Amino acid sequence: MPLQVSNYSWQQTSTAVFISVPLRGVSVRDADVFCTENYLKVNCPPFLFEVFLYAPIDDESSKAKIGNNTVVFTLHKKEAAMWETLSLSVDKEMMQKIREKSILQAQERAKEAMEAKAVARREDQKYTLNVMMKIEEEERKKIEDMKENERIKATKELEAWKECQRKAEELKIIQREEKLYHQEKQMEEKRKKLKHKCLTGNSASKNFATKGRNSGNIFFEKLKEDNIPAPRSVGSIKISFTPRVFPTALRESQVAEEEEWLHKQAEARRAMNTDIPELYDLKEEEKNPEWLKDKGNRLFATENYLAAINAYNLAIRLNNRIPLLYLNRAACHLKLKNLHKAIEDSSKALEILTPPVADNANARMKAHIRRGTAFCQLELYVEGLQDYEAALKIDPSNKIVQNDAEKIRNIIQGTELESK
């Protein structure tokens, strides 16, 4: 049974009450303090102190200080007035009612506090969610701006490259026309000289014939017979023959494929250009596109992707009709996250790898996979899936490509479900 503490002391002012309760061995950990506007209790086994207050107090602003074997209460009155006594004189039934009422008030206050705390937590979560959504929207907008800038940059680079190619082609045409003009001029000069010689020879023959006729030379008839006519003017006759590059019979030949192959070979020969400043310090064997491609492959294996791109760039400037150069450069761009350039190089490789035959099937499959990977990293999953399906048409038994295509389909379906 707890021991009731009765040797307490108290003081008051018009606005506050100060109570000092001695409790031997009291500590913050062991003491249980319960306070409402009409009831105060301290339970510190084996001691118990309770008081039924004379008038209501403001329990929220009231304080308790525990230390030095004493509990000191500072209770603020709701109404400024002097109390006649600290505790009311009530019977046991009234005491029990006050206790129960105090407990109910404390429970109601605790419930309201919990509800207020829950409301505050929900408001904080809502605010946090709004902030996160705003941040994600800003990040998404920033990514979209970066994509748009990359697309504009790639478009400008492509247009600049096309303009450079057009100017180079125009320069070649002008040089070719100038060369033909000089050749025609030289031929015209030669023709004039030859014509002048013929006219000089004819006039000399006429003068000699006239002189012989006037002098009555007996050899006049013989000279007339031996007179040689002037040579004909120089000309050129063009004879066209049907070209047959392939040693196959016409009935076995595929004319369209042969013409396309010859056209590509002619373009490759025209694309060979060794008048590049970067080649001045290189050895003769190092000016070979195949050597540069092998060097780029070695640099790629050591993860030096920028140097590998430089090697492939120089090889492409020497010969821009080798599809493996574009394929390998696309792989470097994928490693460096230059996704738009990877798509451009893969598309260029597919453009060169025509017509589709068995010999270039592996290269075409790599081009589709690399372009599809770049599309997927740009979150263009539909375009990426189209490239992966094109790769599967080339090699339907490739398990890795099948698994990747299935993953992309799942992503697309998940995106559609979220949008719905």
C-alpha positions as CSV (number, residue, x, y, z in Angstrom):
1,M,0.0,0.0,0.0
2,P,1.5,3.4,-1.0
3,L,2.6,5.9,1.7
4,Q,0.7,9.2,1.5
5,V,2.9,12.2,1.7
6,S,1.6,14.9,4.0
7,N,4.6,16.9,4.9
8,Y,4.5,19.1,1.9
9,S,4.6,22.9,1.8
10,W,3.0,25.5,-0.5
11,Q,2.9,29.2,-1.3
12,Q,0.9,31.3,-3.6
13,T,0.6,34.6,-5.4
14,S,-2.5,36.0,-7.1
15,T,-1.5,34.2,-10.3
16,A,0.5,31.1,-9.3
17,V,0.8,28.4,-6.7
18,F,4.2,26.8,-5.6
19,I,4.1,23.4,-4.0
20,S,7.2,21.6,-2.6
21,V,6.8,17.8,-2.0
22,P,9.7,16.0,-0.3
23,L,10.2,12.5,-1.7
24,R,13.3,10.5,-0.7
25,G,15.2,9.0,-3.5
26,V,12.9,10.5,-6.2
27,S,14.2,10.6,-9.8
28,V,12.8,11.6,-13.1
29,R,12.8,8.0,-14.3
30,D,10.8,6.7,-11.4
31,A,8.3,9.6,-10.7
32,D,4.9,9.5,-12.5
33,V,3.3,13.0,-12.5
34,F,-0.4,13.4,-13.5
35,C,-1.9,16.9,-13.6
36,T,-5.3,18.3,-14.7
37,E,-7.0,21.6,-14.0
38,N,-8.5,20.3,-10.7
39,Y,-6.3,17.4,-9.8
40,L,-2.6,16.8,-9.1
41,K,-0.9,13.4,-8.4
42,V,2.7,12.2,-8.0
43,N,3.3,8.5,-7.8
44,C,6.9,7.5,-6.8
45,P,6.8,4.0,-5.2
46,P,6.4,3.6,-2.3
47,F,5.2,7.3,-2.0
48,L,2.0,8.8,-3.3
49,F,1.0,12.5,-3.3
50,E,-2.3,13.7,-4.5
51,V,-4.3,16.9,-4.0
52,F,-7.7,18.1,-5.2
53,L,-7.1,21.7,-6.0
54,Y,-9.1,24.5,-4.6
55,A,-9.6,26.2,-8.0
56,P,-8.8,25.4,-11.7
57,I,-5.3,25.8,-13.0
58,D,-3.7,26.0,-16.5
59,D,-2.2,22.6,-16.6
60,E,-0.5,23.2,-20.0
61,S,1.6,26.0,-18.8
62,S,2.3,24.5,-15.3
63,K,5.7,22.9,-14.6
64,A,7.3,20.3,-12.3
65,K,10.9,20.2,-11.3
66,I,12.4,17.0,-9.8
67,G,15.7,16.9,-8.0
68,N,17.4,16.8,-4.6
69,N,14.8,14.4,-3.2
70,T,12.1,17.0,-3.9
71,V,9.4,17.7,-6.5
72,V,8.6,21.4,-6.9
73,F,5.4,22.4,-8.8
74,T,4.7,25.8,-10.3
75,L,1.0,25.9,-11.0
76,H,-0.5,28.9,-12.9
77,K,-4.1,29.9,-11.9
78,K,-6.7,30.4,-14.5
79,E,-8.3,33.3,-12.5
80,A,-6.1,35.7,-10.5
81,A,-7.2,35.3,-6.9
82,M,-5.9,34.2,-3.5
83,W,-6.9,30.7,-2.4
84,E,-8.2,30.0,1.1
85,T,-6.6,26.6,1.0
86,L,-4.7,24.3,-1.4
87,S,-7.0,21.3,-1.3
88,L,-10.7,20.9,-1.2
89,S,-12.3,18.8,1.6
90,V,-14.3,16.2,-0.2
91,D,-15.5,12.7,0.6
92,K,-14.3,9.6,-1.1
93,E,-17.1,9.4,-3.6
94,M,-16.3,12.9,-4.8
95,M,-12.6,12.1,-4.9
96,Q,-13.3,9.2,-7.2
97,K,-15.5,11.3,-9.5
98,I,-12.8,14.0,-9.7
99,R,-10.1,11.3,-10.5
100,E,-12.3,9.7,-13.2
101,K,-13.1,13.1,-14.7
102,S,-9.5,14.1,-14.7
103,I,-8.5,10.8,-16.4
104,L,-11.2,11.4,-19.1
105,Q,-10.0,14.9,-19.6
106,A,-6.4,13.7,-20.0
107,Q,-7.5,11.0,-22.5
108,E,-9.5,13.5,-24.5
109,R,-6.6,15.9,-24.6
110,A,-4.2,13.1,-25.6
111,K,-6.6,12.0,-28.3
112,E,-6.9,15.6,-29.6
113,A,-3.1,15.9,-29.5
114,M,-2.7,12.7,-31.5
115,E,-5.3,13.8,-34.1
116,A,-3.5,17.2,-34.4
117,K,-0.2,15.4,-34.7
118,A,-1.7,13.1,-37.4
119,V,-3.1,16.1,-39.3
120,A,0.3,17.9,-39.1
121,R,2.0,14.7,-40.3
122,R,-0.4,14.5,-43.3
123,E,0.2,18.1,-44.1
124,D,3.9,17.6,-43.9
125,Q,3.7,14.5,-46.2
126,K,1.5,16.5,-48.6
127,Y,3.9,19.4,-48.7
128,T,6.9,17.0,-49.1
129,L,5.1,15.2,-52.0
130,N,4.3,18.5,-53.7
131,V,7.9,19.6,-53.3
132,M,9.2,16.2,-54.7
133,M,6.7,16.4,-57.6
134,K,8.0,19.9,-58.4
135,I,11.6,18.8,-58.2
136,E,10.9,15.8,-60.5
137,E,9.0,18.1,-62.9
138,E,12.0,20.4,-63.0
139,E,14.4,17.5,-63.6
140,R,12.1,16.1,-66.3
141,K,12.0,19.5,-68.0
142,K,15.8,19.9,-67.7
143,I,16.2,16.4,-69.3
144,E,13.8,17.3,-72.1
145,D,15.7,20.5,-72.7
146,M,19.0,18.6,-72.8
147,K,17.5,16.2,-75.3
148,E,16.2,19.0,-77.5
149,N,19.6,20.8,-77.3
150,E,21.3,17.5,-78.3
151,R,18.9,17.0,-81.2
152,I,19.4,20.6,-82.4
153,K,23.2,20.2,-82.1
154,A,23.1,16.9,-84.0
155,T,20.9,18.4,-86.7
156,K,23.3,21.4,-87.1
157,E,26.3,19.1,-87.3
158,L,24.5,17.0,-89.9
159,E,23.6,20.1,-91.9
160,A,27.1,21.4,-91.7
161,W,28.5,18.1,-92.9
162,K,26.1,18.0,-95.8
163,E,27.0,21.6,-96.7
164,C,30.7,20.7,-96.6
165,Q,30.1,17.7,-98.8
166,R,28.1,19.8,-101.3
167,K,30.9,22.4,-101.5
168,A,33.5,19.7,-102.0
169,E,31.4,18.2,-104.8
170,E,31.0,21.6,-106.4
171,L,34.7,22.2,-106.2
172,K,35.4,18.9,-107.9
173,I,32.9,19.7,-110.7
174,I,34.6,23.1,-111.2
175,Q,38.1,21.6,-111.3
176,R,36.9,18.9,-113.8
177,E,35.3,21.6,-116.1
178,E,38.5,23.7,-116.0
179,K,40.5,20.6,-116.9
180,L,38.2,19.8,-119.8
181,Y,38.3,23.5,-120.9
182,H,42.1,23.5,-121.0
183,Q,42.2,20.2,-122.9
184,E,39.8,21.5,-125.5
185,K,41.8,24.7,-125.8
186,Q,45.0,22.7,-126.4
187,M,43.3,20.5,-129.0
188,E,42.0,23.7,-130.7
189,E,45.5,25.2,-130.8
190,K,46.9,21.9,-132.3
191,R,44.2,21.9,-134.9
192,K,45.0,25.5,-135.9
193,K,48.7,24.7,-136.2
194,L,48.1,21.7,-138.4
195,K,45.6,23.6,-140.6
196,H,48.2,26.3,-141.0
197,K,50.9,23.8,-142.1
198,C,48.5,22.3,-144.7
199,L,47.7,25.8,-146.1
200,T,51.4,26.6,-146.4
201,G,52.1,23.3,-148.2
202,N,49.3,23.9,-150.7
203,S,50.5,27.4,-151.5
204,A,54.1,26.2,-152.1
205,S,52.9,23.5,-154.5
206,K,50.9,26.0,-156.5
207,N,53.9,28.4,-156.8
208,F,56.1,25.6,-158.0
209,A,53.6,24.4,-160.6
210,T,53.1,27.9,-161.9
211,K,56.9,28.4,-162.3
212,G,57.3,25.2,-164.2
213,R,54.5,26.0,-166.6
214,N,55.9,29.5,-167.4
215,S,59.4,28.1,-168.0
216,G,58.2,25.2,-170.1
217,N,59.8,22.6,-167.8
218,I,59.6,19.1,-169.4
219,F,59.1,17.6,-166.0
220,F,55.9,19.5,-165.3
221,E,53.6,16.6,-166.0
222,K,55.6,14.3,-163.8
223,L,55.6,16.8,-160.9
224,K,51.9,17.2,-161.2
225,E,51.4,13.5,-160.9
226,D,53.7,13.2,-157.9
227,N,52.0,16.1,-156.0
228,I,50.9,14.8,-152.6
229,P,47.5,16.1,-151.3
230,A,47.3,17.9,-147.9
231,P,46.8,15.7,-144.9
232,R,43.3,15.5,-143.3
233,S,42.5,17.5,-140.2
234,V,42.8,15.7,-136.9
235,G,39.7,14.5,-135.3
236,S,38.5,11.9,-132.7
237,I,36.0,9.1,-133.2
238,K,34.3,7.8,-130.1
239,I,33.5,4.1,-130.1
240,S,31.3,2.7,-127.3
241,F,31.6,-0.8,-126.1
242,T,29.3,-2.7,-123.7
243,P,31.2,-2.9,-120.4
244,R,31.4,-6.3,-118.8
245,V,33.2,-6.1,-115.5
246,F,31.9,-9.5,-114.2
247,P,33.2,-12.5,-116.1
248,T,29.7,-14.2,-116.1
249,A,27.4,-14.9,-118.9
250,L,24.7,-12.4,-119.5
251,R,22.0,-15.0,-119.0
252,E,23.4,-15.7,-115.5
253,S,24.1,-12.1,-114.5
254,Q,22.1,-10.0,-112.1
255,V,22.4,-6.6,-113.8
256,A,20.9,-4.5,-111.0
257,E,23.1,-5.9,-108.3
258,E,26.2,-5.6,-110.5
259,E,25.4,-1.9,-111.3
260,E,24.8,-1.1,-107.6
261,W,28.1,-2.8,-106.7
262,L,30.1,-1.0,-109.4
263,H,28.5,2.3,-108.3
264,K,29.6,1.7,-104.7
265,Q,33.1,0.8,-105.7
266,A,33.4,3.9,-107.8
267,E,32.2,6.0,-104.9
268,A,34.7,4.3,-102.5
269,R,37.5,5.1,-105.0
270,R,36.4,8.7,-105.2
271,A,36.1,9.0,-101.4
272,M,39.8,8.0,-101.0
273,N,41.5,11.3,-100.0
274,T,45.1,11.5,-98.7
275,D,45.4,15.3,-98.8
276,I,44.5,15.6,-95.1
277,P,46.7,17.6,-92.6
278,E,46.5,14.9,-90.0
279,L,48.2,12.4,-92.4
280,Y,51.3,14.4,-93.0
281,D,53.2,13.0,-90.0
282,L,52.0,9.4,-90.5
283,K,53.8,6.6,-92.3
284,E,52.5,5.3,-95.6
285,E,51.0,2.1,-94.0
286,E,49.3,4.2,-91.3
287,K,47.3,6.1,-93.9
288,N,45.3,2.9,-94.6
289,P,41.7,3.0,-93.3
290,E,41.9,-0.6,-92.2
291,W,45.0,0.1,-90.1
292,L,43.2,3.0,-88.5
293,K,40.1,0.8,-87.8
294,D,42.3,-1.8,-86.1
295,K,43.9,1.0,-84.0
296,G,40.5,2.3,-83.0
297,N,39.5,-1.3,-82.0
298,R,42.6,-1.6,-79.7
299,L,41.8,1.8,-78.1
300,F,38.2,0.7,-77.6
301,A,39.4,-2.4,-75.8
302,T,41.4,-0.2,-73.4
303,E,38.3,1.9,-72.8
304,N,40.0,5.0,-74.4
305,Y,36.8,5.9,-76.2
306,L,37.6,9.4,-77.3
307,A,40.9,8.3,-78.9
308,A,39.1,5.5,-80.6
309,I,36.6,8.0,-82.0
310,N,39.4,10.1,-83.4
311,A,40.9,7.0,-85.2
312,Y,37.5,6.1,-86.7
313,N,36.9,9.8,-87.8
314,L,40.2,9.8,-89.7
315,A,39.5,6.5,-91.3
316,I,36.1,7.7,-92.4
317,R,37.6,10.8,-93.9
318,L,39.9,8.5,-96.0
319,N,37.0,6.1,-97.0
320,N,33.4,6.8,-95.9
321,R,32.0,3.6,-97.5
322,I,33.2,1.1,-94.8
323,P,30.2,0.3,-92.6
324,L,32.3,-1.2,-89.8
325,L,33.8,2.2,-89.1
326,Y,30.4,3.7,-88.4
327,L,29.4,0.7,-86.3
328,N,32.5,0.9,-84.1
329,R,32.2,4.6,-83.7
330,A,28.5,4.1,-82.7
331,A,29.7,1.7,-79.9
332,C,32.1,4.4,-78.7
333,H,29.3,7.0,-78.6
334,L,27.1,4.6,-76.7
335,K,29.8,4.2,-74.0
336,L,30.2,8.0,-73.8
337,K,26.3,8.5,-73.7
338,N,26.4,10.5,-77.0
339,L,23.1,8.8,-77.9
340,H,22.1,11.0,-80.9
341,K,25.4,10.5,-82.6
342,A,25.2,6.7,-81.9
343,I,21.8,6.7,-83.7
344,E,23.3,8.7,-86.6
345,D,26.3,6.3,-87.1
346,S,24.1,3.2,-86.8
347,S,21.7,4.6,-89.4
348,K,24.6,5.4,-91.7
349,A,26.0,1.9,-91.4
350,L,22.6,0.4,-92.3
351,E,22.4,2.7,-95.3
352,I,25.8,1.4,-96.5
353,L,24.9,-2.3,-95.8
354,T,22.7,-2.7,-98.8
355,P,21.6,-4.8,-100.5
356,P,20.8,-7.1,-97.4
357,V,22.7,-10.3,-98.1
358,A,24.0,-13.1,-95.9
359,D,27.5,-11.8,-95.8
360,N,26.5,-8.5,-94.0
361,A,23.8,-10.0,-91.8
362,N,25.9,-9.9,-88.6
363,A,26.8,-6.2,-89.2
364,R,23.2,-5.3,-89.9
365,M,22.1,-7.0,-86.7
366,K,24.7,-5.1,-84.7
367,A,23.6,-1.8,-86.2
368,H,20.0,-2.4,-85.3
369,I,20.9,-3.4,-81.7
370,R,23.1,-0.4,-81.1
371,R,20.5,2.0,-82.6
372,G,17.8,0.3,-80.5
373,T,19.9,0.6,-77.3
374,A,20.4,4.3,-78.0
375,F,16.7,4.8,-78.5
376,C,15.8,3.0,-75.2
377,Q,18.4,5.1,-73.3
378,L,16.6,8.1,-74.7
379,E,13.3,6.5,-73.4
380,L,12.0,6.1,-77.0
381,Y,11.1,2.5,-76.3
382,V,8.8,2.1,-79.3
383,E,11.6,3.0,-81.8
384,G,14.0,0.8,-79.8
385,L,11.7,-2.2,-79.9
386,Q,11.4,-1.8,-83.7
387,D,15.2,-2.1,-84.1
388,Y,15.3,-5.1,-81.8
389,E,12.6,-6.8,-83.8
390,A,14.5,-6.1,-87.0
391,A,17.6,-7.7,-85.4
392,L,15.5,-10.8,-84.4
393,K,14.3,-11.1,-88.1
394,I,18.0,-11.4,-89.0
395,D,18.8,-13.9,-86.2
396,P,15.6,-15.3,-84.6
397,S,17.5,-17.8,-82.4
398,N,19.5,-15.1,-80.5
399,K,18.4,-15.5,-76.8
400,I,20.0,-12.3,-75.6
401,V,18.2,-10.2,-78.2
402,Q,14.9,-12.0,-77.4
403,N,15.2,-11.3,-73.7
404,D,16.1,-7.6,-74.3
405,A,13.1,-7.2,-76.7
406,E,10.8,-8.8,-74.1
407,K,12.0,-6.4,-71.4
408,I,11.3,-3.4,-73.7
409,R,7.8,-4.8,-74.4
410,N,7.2,-5.0,-70.6
411,I,8.4,-1.4,-70.1
412,I,6.1,-0.2,-72.9
413,Q,3.1,-2.0,-71.5
414,G,3.9,-0.7,-68.0
415,T,4.1,2.9,-69.3
416,E,0.7,2.4,-71.1
417,L,-0.9,1.2,-67.9
418,E,0.5,4.1,-65.9
419,S,-0.8,6.6,-68.5
420,K,-4.3,5.0,-68.4
